[in-house]
Each structure stands twice: as structure tokens, then as C-alpha cells.
Amino acid sequence: MDRGFLFGDGIYEVFPAYDRMIIGLDSHLNRLQDGLDAINIKNPHSKDEWKNLIDKIISFDSINKNQAVYLQISRGSDENRKHTYEELKPTVYIQSSAIKQRDKSSLLNGMSAITREDIRWLKSDTKATSLLANTLYAQEAKNNDAEETILYRNGIITEASTSNVFIAKNNCIYTHPKGPIILPGITREKTILCAKANHMSVEETPFTTRQLMEADEVWITSSTREIIPITTIDGIQISNGCAGPIWSTLYDEYQSLKS
Ligand code: PDD
């Protein structure tokens, strides 16, 4: 009778831990709070309690120091299945799994992506567990031997099925601004900070599918994948077909966040 199971009525977070230290712990916990507020679930724990729980789950795995901690809070269990709800006791589910990191050298030729129309709801900034559209898009990428499905709405690139999207053109970096149609990725935020630390210009401004195809560089960002260059989209080569120098600088800068 858990509403997480019956309705996908819950919020989740994925925390990346390197050497048992989480990158952006507070940012992830803040986004968790925003998600819970957005769907009116009372946060069952304080920030410090969450930090202790997360540390504990990370410590259980004595072998893997790099782990992705998955945390889900559903609205809880009711007595019967009905769409409406009273106040329930939220259910907390937490697990961790090893992060399989990819070497920089394995990324130099970049990965491929496909594009699809973004038909998701207009609350895609909420990290809700109801991810049917995202899972179908991710599976379509897999079926096409692609790394990701990049999404567009009215000709504008929004994000991808499980990551945010960046392009670089003439030494300027572009990514979709925050708002209801993209998840405000923590890796997106960190990537922007890495770029600014390297005196690169960043525009959080919409760009079109055409700009995507004509970009000098394209990459995607997420907590578990970090920054992955995309060099083929819908079977068409982007720029010279290799991961670019801006990606390379940002990749290195992002690695330095782990120490
Ligand atoms: N996915 N956009 C979407 C739709 C996502 O699902 C994710 C993350 C991101 C990137 O967010 P962040 O940088 O905070 O990980 C963007 C996670 C990893 C997942 O669903 O497992």
C-alpha cells in the first residue's frame, strides 16, 4: 500500500561519494527539501540526521570507496489505494552501490546520443520518483547503443533523460536555464562553477536543436556520470568527432572536487 509503489508518489536523490566523501552534499539535501516541499511531504529527518544516515550507509561497503547513494522518500502507506491522501508517515528507502568510473582516456572519442521530443510534465524540476517518461527515453538510448536521449521542446534543447546538456560554441558555454522544464542538476551547477573558475563564459540561456548539431562541443552532466562528451547525435558527427578542449579542462577541474 505504499504510495511510492502505487503512484510513484515520492522524491529521490542520488548522492555521489568519492573516497567516501559526497560532492555537493548540502546542495543535494537542499534539492531534496525543495522536492518534498513541492509535493507537500514533511521531511522526516533534519539535515544532520540525513548526513549521519548517508555516512552510515557508505561505511557498510568496506570495498568500494566510490559509491552512489540512492535515497527515496515516499508519502507513505495508506489503508487502501486512493488517489487522495491524508497525512501519512513517509517511507524512507536508502541504498548505495559502487560507482563505476570511466577513465578520461575512454571518453576521448566521445559517446553518441539520440534526440526525442520532450513530452514530460511541467514540473520536471521536481526530482519525483515517477520517472516513466525518463525511463522510456533512457531505454530508447540503450536500444540505439547510445549514451543518452537528448530532449527538445518546441525546438529548444531542455535536458536529457538522466542528465543535463551543455554545448560550447566559439568559446562560450550554453545550457538551459533553471525552471520548471529541467532538473536543476547539482553536476550542472558544479560544471558552471568549474567553467567560471577557468574564466570561461557561460550563458544559462536556451539553445536550439540546430545549435546543438552545429556546436563545437556537446556534453552531458550527472552525479553518477560526471561530464561525458557527446560526439555523435542521431548518427551525425558533431564538430570533428572528438571530445573538445573545453570538456577536457572541465573534466580535470571536476576531478579536483574529489580531493
Ligand atoms: N539523474 N536531469 C535529469 C532528468 C536527471 O535524472 C538527472 C540525474 C540530472 C542530473 O542531475 P545531477 O547532476 O544532480 O545528478 C538531470 C540521476 C543521477 C538519476 O536519476 O539516477
Residues whose N, C-alpha, C, O or C-beta is under 5 A from the ligand:
A	BS01	PDD	V14 E159 A160 S161 T162 S163 N164 L183 P184 G185 I186 T187 R188 T221 S222 S223 T224
